[in-house]
Amino acid sequence: MNTGLLTLLLATTLLAPTSSLGSSQASELRSPSSPVNRTWESRARQVEQYFELALTYTHQGKLEEAITSYQKVLKLEPEHGDAHYNLGLLQYAQGNISQGMIHFQQAIQISPQVSDAYIWLGKGYYSQEKVPQAIQLWEKAIEIDPQSVYAYNSLGDAWTAQGDYTKAIAYYRQGLTHPDQEGIPVSAHTLAHNGLGYALQQQGNLEAAITEYQAALSLDPTFSPAQTNLQQAQQQIR
């Protein structure tokens, strides 16, 4: 199990039943006195109970039980977008990337305007070394939410890995123009400053890189990657 990812999804990414994904059937109107309505209400209560149970299991670290509960939600309501999204996160945390990707794809089909689903699906493609697909998804996430610093960071990381530091720098800097987003273990701006510093360092711009590492550490003095990168850049400049 990826404990870092588990910590992240526990802290920041699980969707509650009232999120924007919701259910494809939530807006259907029926007569309160009809048998169909009573059956629907009973099923809706079951869906809500299983969903809340899945959230509880997740926060208790009982991922297998949480997965089973979400699967029960989807058996009752196959187009429950929140369940697909959260199940995708849990599958990722279990190392089941391909299964997680299927659920993120379903979440996107149900509600195409949830940018985080594109970010996580992109991470799945990226882990499979399918970089063009990942980049396309992260660009789509920015199209939906132009202030998603995590999407800019993902694009910066991708172009850094490809050795195109100029593009990477542009994306990191663009992300830093938007409000910070809290995350685990550090905020989006902390990651952006560190990533930007690394890209600048690879271009030989050590003074600018040191400034960015220091900016990252001003946000989180305990962030060890920035500490290590700063020490290396300082040694190079001497």
Secondary structure, 3 states (H helix, E strand, C coil): CCHHHHHHHHHHHCCCCCCCCCECCCCCCCCCCCHHHHHHHHHHHHHHHHHHHHHHHHHCCCHHHHHHHHHHHHHHCCCEHHHHHHHHHHHHHCCCHHHHHHHHHHHHHHCCCCHHHHHHHHHHHHHCCCHHHHHHHHHHHHHHCCCCHHHHHHHHHHHHHCCCHHHHHHHHHHHHCCCCCCCCCCCHHHHHHHHHHHHHHHCCCHHHHHHHHHHHHHHCCCCHHHHHHHHHHHHHHC
